[in-house]
Structures are given as C-alpha cells and as structure tokens.
Amino acid sequence: MSRLFAFLLVLGFVGNASAQGLMDRKRPDLIPLDGQVRRIGFYLAPGLTYALPRSKDSEEEVFRNGDTSYVATYDPNGRIGVYLEAGLSWYTRDPVIVDYLDLGIAYKNLRGHELLAGRYAIADSAMDLSGEGAFAERLLTLHFNANKFIPTWRYQFVQLSLGANVDYRLGSDYAHTGDPLLNRHVFPPDLWGQLHFKVGYGFKLTGKLFVIPAIETPVFSVVPQDEGRFGKLQWFSSDYRPLILSVRFLWLRPRKGFDCPPPIKHKGQMKTYKQDGYHP
C-alpha cells in the first residue's frame, strides 16, 4: 500500500511537469488570470468515508512468557461513514506550481468492525477465545490543501492535492467483547494530526462552477507517532487506513463589472465595452 501512494505522488509530479505546455494553453478555460474573478472563492464537498483494513489476515503471537502464550487472528472490516466539508479557496496569480489553496472545516465519521479468534495456552492446557468490537468516531476536522490542475481535455482536468488535517474527537462509540488487555486494544487520541494526499478528476460545468470528485487518504501521522504505518490508525487490535471519497463543488466569484469582456486598450487609453455603450 505504501508503495502505491509513493507511486501516485511521483506520477503526479512527473505528469505535472510533462503537461506544463498543455496546461498553459488550456488555463483560460479553467481559472481566468486577467482579473475577471475574485481571488477568494468558496466550496462545499459532501462525501463518504471508509476505514480500509488490511487485505489479508494471519495468525500472530500476541505474547509469550515461559510456558504461557497467546496467539490470535484479527479480522478487521471497514464500514461506511458520512462526511461534509466546506471552506474558502484562494487562487494564485502565477499558478506555475499551485493553482489554488484551500482552508476548510469538516465533519467526519469513521467506522469499523473487528472479529478475533484466539488461543490462550499454559503448558499443556489451552483455551479458545473469541470476541468482536465495533467503533464509530465523530470528528471535527480542520484542513489545509495546496491544489494543482493538470488539464486533460477542454474543461476537464486532474487535480492533485497535498495537505494537512487536524482532527478533534467530538464523540465516539466503542462496543467490544473479549479481554482488552489481553488483546492490547489501542485507540487514536482525542486530537490527531496528519499529512494527506488527494487525487481527483474535475469538470468545469459553467463559468463559475467546478465539480471535482476526489479520493483522499493520510500518508503520514504527526500525532500519534506514525511508526511506519504511513497514515494508518489503530482501533482495537487492527490498523485501518481512513479514506474519504468526496465531490467538491467549487465556485468562482466574478468581480463586479466583469460580467462583460475584460477592458481593452484603444489608442493608448484603457476603456471598457460598457463605456463604449456596448453591453453583452
């Protein structure tokens, strides 16, 4: 999984460099750079979350002390949650590297389930154990992203985003059977911070509206310490990778007086179509 994310990052930046000429030709079709739009816009992004578990289960030795041992097989499963995001966008004047930045807030629901089958042994005696657990997190998320457009077709583009998120737990529901100490249950803290990567494919539907379906996942956890998980978080005895599938509705805000074509120069003086008596 980590190799896949590294490949996506490299592919995105290579594609960005190779598509620079095409991007320059198509940019007027995306975000006008001649002052027609305000530099601050806004967006709304509803979506779904999924706590992605590992793809394969295996028996693991949880502990051994002399003739006492405990082995278990954990079977984690993800569940779908809800997601709703809103915020402000800031469009750069010279978008060679970044087309726009965004700062937003979101409600995020992460859910999952875990089954366990264990065997506790002391010398020649053994006892089979089983249990299950379910979790549901309700989180308030503050996030920041740097976004890049790579045009692919007229009014269509790939969007690559790198960003950071800080998540605060509003509430949680945990239900489990089995011994939490024996199975070494661990949960994320009330406040965590991560770096994330997002890729989407967008469409400019009108002169003011973009629609950008995208998928996002964390790639590194600052808090709690990542420890080689590449953004995964632990609930009960298993790691899960949070995924966010969202559809961003991004609005451009036209400047007053720019519903008509932009100003033109005529005989060394600046004037507009409106001043000449022409109204589109």
C-alpha positions in Angstrom: 0.0 0.0 0.0 2.8 2.4 0.9 4.5 1.7 -2.5 1.2 2.6 -4.2 1.0 6.0 -2.5 4.7 6.7 -3.3 4.0 5.8 -7.0 1.0 8.1 -7.1 3.0 11.0 -5.7 5.8 10.6 -8.2 3.3 10.1 -11.1 1.5 13.3 -10.2 4.6 15.5 -10.1 6.0 13.9 -13.3 2.7 14.4 -15.0 2.6 17.9 -13.8 5.9 18.8 -15.4 5.2 17.0 -18.7 1.8 18.6 -19.1 3.0 22.2 -18.4 2.7 23.3 -22.1 -0.8 21.8 -22.4 -1.8 23.4 -19.1 -0.7 26.8 -20.3 -2.8 26.6 -23.4 -5.9 25.5 -21.6 -5.7 27.6 -18.5 -8.0 30.4 -19.7 -10.7 27.7 -19.9 -10.2 26.9 -16.2 -9.4 29.9 -13.9 -9.1 33.3 -15.7 -5.9 35.2 -14.9 -7.0 38.5 -16.3 -8.8 39.8 -13.2 -12.3 38.5 -14.1 -12.7 36.6 -10.9 -12.0 37.4 -7.3 -9.0 35.7 -5.7 -11.1 34.2 -2.9 -13.9 31.7 -3.6 -15.7 29.0 -1.6 -16.6 25.4 -1.9 -18.8 22.6 -0.5 -17.9 18.9 -0.5 -20.3 16.2 0.7 -19.0 12.6 0.7 -18.4 9.3 2.4 -15.7 7.8 4.5 -14.4 4.2 4.7 -11.9 2.7 7.2 -9.8 0.5 5.0 -8.5 -2.7 6.8 -5.6 -4.8 5.7 -6.2 -7.2 2.8 -5.1 -10.4 4.4 -5.4 -11.8 8.0 -2.8 -14.0 9.6 -2.3 -15.6 13.0 0.0 -13.7 15.2 1.7 -14.4 18.5 0.5 -11.6 20.8 2.8 -12.6 23.7 4.8 -15.5 25.1 6.2 -15.8 28.7 7.8 -19.1 29.5 5.1 -21.8 29.0 2.3 -19.2 28.7 1.4 -17.9 25.3 -1.4 -16.2 23.4 -1.9 -16.4 19.6 -4.8 -14.6 17.8 -6.2 -13.9 14.4 -7.8 -10.5 14.0 -10.3 -9.9 11.2 -10.9 -6.1 10.7 -13.6 -4.8 8.4 -14.4 -1.2 7.4 -17.7 0.5 7.4 -19.1 3.5 5.5 -19.4 6.8 7.3 -20.6 10.3 6.4 -18.5 13.4 5.5 -19.3 17.0 4.9 -16.8 19.7 4.2 -16.9 23.5 3.5 -14.3 26.2 3.2 -12.6 29.0 1.3 -10.4 28.8 -1.7 -7.6 31.3 -2.7 -6.5 31.4 -6.4 -2.9 32.2 -7.1 -1.8 35.0 -9.5 1.0 32.9 -11.1 -0.1 29.3 -10.8 3.1 27.6 -12.0 3.2 25.2 -9.1 -0.1 25.7 -7.3 -3.4 26.7 -8.8 -5.2 27.4 -5.6 -5.1 26.9 -1.8 -8.0 26.0 0.4 -8.8 26.1 4.1 -11.8 24.4 5.4 -13.7 22.6 8.2 -15.4 19.2 8.0 -17.5 16.7 10.0 -16.0 13.3 9.6 -17.4 9.9 10.7 -15.1 6.9 10.8 -16.5 3.4 11.4 -15.2 -0.1 11.5 -15.5 -3.6 13.0 -13.1 -6.3 14.2 -13.5 -10.1 14.9 -11.0 -12.1 16.8 -10.2 -15.8 17.3 -7.5 -16.5 19.9 -5.9 -19.4 21.7 -4.6 -19.0 25.3 -2.2 -21.7 26.4 -0.5 -22.5 29.7 1.8 -25.5 29.4 -0.3 -28.4 28.1 -3.6 -26.6 28.7 -5.3 -24.4 26.1 -8.4 -22.4 25.9 -10.0 -20.9 22.7 -11.2 -17.3 22.9 -13.3 -15.2 20.6 -14.7 -11.7 20.5 -15.6 -8.7 18.4 -15.5 -5.0 18.5 -17.1 -2.1 16.7 -16.1 1.6 16.7 -17.7 4.8 15.4 -15.8 8.1 15.6 -17.4 11.6 15.2 -14.7 14.1 14.3 -14.4 17.8 13.6 -11.6 18.3 11.0 -9.6 21.4 10.1 -7.7 21.0 6.9 -5.4 22.9 4.5 -4.5 21.9 0.9 -2.3 23.1 -2.0 -4.0 22.1 -5.2 -2.7 21.7 -8.8 -4.7 21.3 -12.0 -3.4 19.1 -14.9 -5.7 19.8 -17.9 -6.6 16.6 -19.8 -9.4 17.8 -22.1 -11.3 21.0 -22.7 -12.9 22.0 -19.3 -11.6 18.7 -17.7 -8.6 18.2 -15.5 -6.8 16.0 -12.9 -6.5 17.7 -9.5 -3.6 16.7 -7.3 -3.6 18.0 -3.7 -1.2 17.8 -0.8 -2.3 19.0 2.6 -2.6 18.6 6.3 -5.5 17.9 8.7 -6.1 18.2 12.4 -9.0 16.0 13.8 -10.7 16.5 17.1 -13.0 13.9 18.6 -16.5 15.1 19.2 -17.7 11.8 20.4 -17.2 8.0 19.9 -19.0 4.7 20.4 -17.0 1.6 21.2 -18.6 -1.8 21.8 -16.5 -5.0 22.3 -16.3 -8.4 23.9 -13.1 -10.2 24.9 -10.3 -9.0 27.1 -9.0 -5.6 26.0 -5.7 -6.0 27.9 -5.0 -9.5 26.5 -5.7 -8.2 23.0 -3.8 -4.9 23.6 -6.6 -2.6 22.4 -5.3 0.8 21.3 -7.3 3.8 20.0 -6.4 7.1 18.5 -6.1 10.1 20.9 -8.7 12.8 21.1 -6.7 15.1 18.9 -4.6 13.9 16.0 -2.7 15.5 13.0 -1.8 14.0 9.7 -0.4 14.9 6.2 -2.6 13.7 3.4 -2.7 13.2 -0.4 -5.8 13.7 -2.6 -6.4 12.9 -6.3 -9.5 13.9 -8.2 -10.9 14.4 -11.7 -12.7 17.6 -12.2 -15.1 19.3 -14.7 -15.8 23.0 -15.3 -19.6 22.9 -15.7 -20.1 26.7 -16.1 -18.0 29.8 -16.0 -18.3 29.9 -12.2 -18.7 26.3 -11.1 -16.3 23.3 -10.9 -17.3 19.8 -9.8 -14.3 17.7 -8.6 -14.9 14.1 -7.4 -11.8 13.0 -5.4 -10.4 10.4 -3.0 -8.2 11.4 -0.1 -6.0 9.3 2.3 -3.4 10.2 5.0 0.2 9.4 4.2 1.8 10.3 7.5 0.7 10.8 11.1 2.3 13.5 13.1 0.2 12.7 16.2 0.0 9.9 17.1 3.5 8.9 16.0 3.4 7.2 12.7 5.8 4.3 13.4 5.9 3.2 9.7 2.1 3.0 9.3 2.0 5.6 6.6 -1.1 7.3 7.9 -3.0 4.2 9.3 -4.6 4.4 12.7 -5.3 1.6 15.2 -8.7 0.7 16.6 -8.9 -2.3 19.0 -6.1 -4.6 17.7 -6.0 -3.7 14.0 -4.8 -0.8 11.8 -7.2 1.0 9.4 -6.5 3.5 6.6 -9.1 6.3 6.6 -10.4 7.0 3.1 -12.5 10.0 2.1 -14.5 10.0 -1.2 -16.0 13.4 -1.8 -17.4 15.6 -4.5 -16.2 19.2 -4.3 -18.4 22.0 -5.7 -16.0 24.9 -6.2 -17.4 28.3 -7.0 -15.6 31.2 -8.7 -16.7 34.7 -7.7 -16.7 37.2 -10.6 -15.6 40.7 -10.0 -18.2 43.5 -10.3 -18.2 44.9 -13.8 -16.6 41.7 -15.3 -19.8 40.1 -16.4 -18.8 41.6 -19.8 -15.5 41.1 -21.5 -12.4 42.5 -19.8 -11.1 46.0 -20.5 -9.2 46.6 -23.8 -6.7 49.2 -24.9 -7.5 51.6 -27.7 -5.2 54.3 -28.8 -3.2 54.2 -25.6 -6.2 54.6 -23.3 -8.0 51.9 -21.3 -11.7 51.7 -21.8 -14.4 49.0 -21.4 -17.2 47.8 -23.7 -19.6 49.3 -21.3 -18.1 52.7 -21.6 -18.5 52.4 -25.4 -22.1 51.8 -25.0 -21.9 48.0 -25.7 -23.4 45.6 -23.1 -23.1 41.8 -23.6 
